[in-house]
Amino acid sequence: MYPLLFRAVLSRFDPEFAHHAGMAVIRVLGAPPFAWATRALTRPDASLRVEALGVTFPSPFGIAAGFDKNAVGVRGLAALGFGHVEVGTVTAIPQDGNPKPRLFRLIADRAVVNRMGFNNQGADAVARRLAALRRGAPDTVVGVNIGKSRVVDVEDATADYVASARRLAPLADYLAVNVSSPNTPGLRGLQAVETLAPLLRAVRAASGETPLLVKIAPDLPDEEITAIATMAVDEGLAGVIAHNTTVSRDGLLTDPAIVEAAGAGGLSGAPLKERSLQVLRLVRGVVPSDFCVIAVGGVETPSDVQERLDAGATLVQGYTAFLYRGPFWGREINRGLARR
């Protein structure tokens, strides 16, 4: 039903407008009495619970950063069956992001190109919402993804990340350092181990007892991926998120003219499936068995999620397929996992 509705109606709307409209519905679903009815339909089976990062996840499947940038839809996403919600990317300083249009569908590939540019309301605004969430829904598992403010020079990035960590870590179940988005100038340069290690060291110190993870890019050479994973263990991080969007456009089915018109940005969705598995296996191959690895990229079906779990993922996240499969995607994944 939903795929037909998407192709016939929703795909005609501007992607960013459609996202905001969908988020408005999600927010309603997170409020009583709608949340009670929604949870009755979507609650994950108890057999899916995962103990990781010091908390209990109702399901191994969660929603990736980028979907709820400002922590406005956490209750609704949890009501829809997602085992955790990673909000953000949040920056210390509020910012509008890149000029519109900046979000593009590649429907033939079940993919999206975005160059949002960390548009968000800033760490203080997100912290206020998370504080309210902690009072009203303390068991909801929330990660916070933090990034560099655009107005801050790369040379001053560490202090900027530390400011966000101090504000947000006390309210998060885990904190994720995003140094891998392709949409902030100079950001991916921070992934070099000699630059990344001192940055993570400082953020970890500012995060206190909150588990710290780092999110990496799929476009790095394999040896750099394993070097970062090894360094994350050595620096006492709690995990690695593998991975962010890609700048590659290889193997797409979409008309090249449409791809070219979309322009620069990070590609997410079904085309990342194989590379996602490769990166997951690379990371898992060099970290301890109890080290948290969150797999992201190309996840659409319960089989996709199970494949990531079988390959060593502790948790799995998705985002893009939500646009193509509809609001009960989380329930679909959880029910498929429970049957397995």
C-alpha positions, 0 to 999 in steps of 0.5 A: 500500500505505502509504496503505491502511495509514495509513487503516486502522491508523495514522490511528487512533493519536494523531499524536504517538505515531505520529510517535515510533513512526515515528522509532524505526523510522527510527533503526533504519534508520540503524544498520548493517546496516540502513542499508546495505540501506536505502541500496541501495534509496533512494540518489539518482541521481548526476545529482541532486547540487546544489552549494549553501551550500558543500557537495554535496547528494546530492539537492535534496530534504530533510526540513524542520525539525520532523520531527527536533527533537533530531537523533536520526534524521538517519542514518535519514532520510539512509538513506531518500534525503533529500538533507539533514536540517534538525533542530530547531527547537532552543532554547538552553534545553531546553523541553517545548513546549505542552501535549498534544494539540498535533498534529492530522491533517486527513486530507481535506486531507492536512494537519496542524495543530501547536502543538508550541511548540519542544519540544526537548532544548536546544542542548547535547544536540543539539550532542553528537549532531551531534558524534557524527554528524560523527565517524561520518557526516561527509558527511551534510548537516545544517542546524540550525534555531534558535529563541527559548527560551520563558522568554526575553523577546522583548527578550532574543531576540538573546542567546538566538539567539546562544547557540544559534548559538555552540554549534551553528554549528560542527557544522552545514552551515548554520544557519537562524534561525526567527522565523516559527513561530506557536506561540511568543508574540511570535516572529513580531513579530521578522520586522519588518525593523527588528527582524530585521536587528540580530538576524541581524547578531548571529547571523551574527557568532556563526556564523562561516563557517557559512552563515546563512539565515532562515525566514519566514512565508507570512502576511506581506504580499508587500511584507514578504516581499520586504523581508526577502529584500532585507535578507537579501542586504544583511546577507550571509546565505546564503539564505532558507527560504520558508516556515513553517506558516500560521495561515490555514484558508482553503479546507480540505476538512476538516469545519469542526468538526474544524478548530475542534476542532484549534484554534490552531497552524500548518497544513502540508501540501497546502493550502499549495501555491499560497502556497508557490509565490507566496512562492518567486517573490516571494523569487527575484524580488528576490535574486541568482541564486546566492542560496540559496532553500529552498522548503517547503510543500505538496510531495507529488510529484516534479512538485511538487518539480520545479515549485519547482526550475523556479520558482527554488528551490535546494533543496526541503524537505517534511515533512507528506506523509511522514505520508501517503505513507510511509517511501519518500517520499524515494525516490519523489521522487528517482526521479521527479526523475531520470526528468525 
